[in-house]
């Protein structure tokens, strides 16, 4: 066995360890240390190579960009716990519910808004399911569409800025968070439009499956309804525009006045103010939000530490070169590389969380994409579009687990007239997974969906550069002569005379060599 063949074995071992089900952070750390000890014993790198590990781990913990993760998580947790989702969904369902498929439209739009506010899939799916699922069953919505749209609307949050996934990808790919956010706006809006068009088509093909709410069942009408809807949307929109605008994450913004960490801190403060505005800020809410933030932050840090231990040993046995040679030689160039990578990430997302994919797989793929000339912002957003399907994969999608759990709870509490079958949840998710994969194909072949809002680099054609004529001092100006520049003659007279340069002595011929 050699170091060249050990790298593929390590990669296969990585897949096997992650499929076992043990916590990934500790599995990666144990696998990396075990392979490192074996590599030192085989003499593939010296023992002091592992001395770089403490420096690597210290570099992770001192990364200021990762401080944005707890701030954005706390902001989303506060807004999730204060009942903002309930207010938005209730008002918009009253506003659009009378139209055919109106509840579906409301859920998709609220999912997009909450994705930009909370950024948590679990809270979003649970909150909207608790409100919308009993209403959709009451008005006899198709159960497979109802479960599919509720799960899919929660996964939009992974793509809509300020998504935590985009912060992690920006850190791993070495790009600015603002550029990642700008690039994600196009696909996120396009994803919402695809879901809306799919709902509209279903209302025409199967009108009985997506009925409208009878007008007499509306509890609010007129200005009261609009005021309730605007009260939930406008403060939240102001907070999002302030947070994203401060870091240059909005379209057509060229400058940032705050770092992602500062913007996240500002967003957390704004979330507290917004919860107080809704008169729902309390100590139990703050304690629960901070506990959830602590758990997510600790999970991210431990996964990052475990992946760094593995990647250090993997690079020590030239695993990066093996990945590069394997992927850069694929047929089709950039397109072939993107297709193979997205298929690999799609199947890997059956079993791994998006944080695990971002920390483990992305550092291996990023350098190869860069050498192939692929824009890393576009590449990161493309993988983010792909990874949002990880929450919708039957039977392992986390959004489906959340929906399964909350539907059982609602049935036991008597809120649902009948139990939601697992078959309806899984089959209902398949059309929306296909719609998400359709967006992946669109982003691959139409990269302008990502780059349209990015700052275009200035390209200079050196063959067309013209140098201006610089006037000579002796000529006195651009026209030449003292008439063009009357001060030239005076300057020449005032200048001291130049000293003559002595001529060098003549060279003597070399002496003949002695016999």
PyMOL commands that set and color helices and strands:
alter all, ss='L'
color gray80, all
select helices_A, chain A and resi 3-20+24-42+47-61+64-81+84-96+102-117+121-138+143-158+164-173+177-205+207-209+215-217+222-246+260-277+283-316+319-328+333-348+354-360+362-371+376-391+398-412+422-445+448-451+462-464+487-494
alter helices_A, ss='H'
color red, helices_A
deselect
rebuild
show_as cartoon
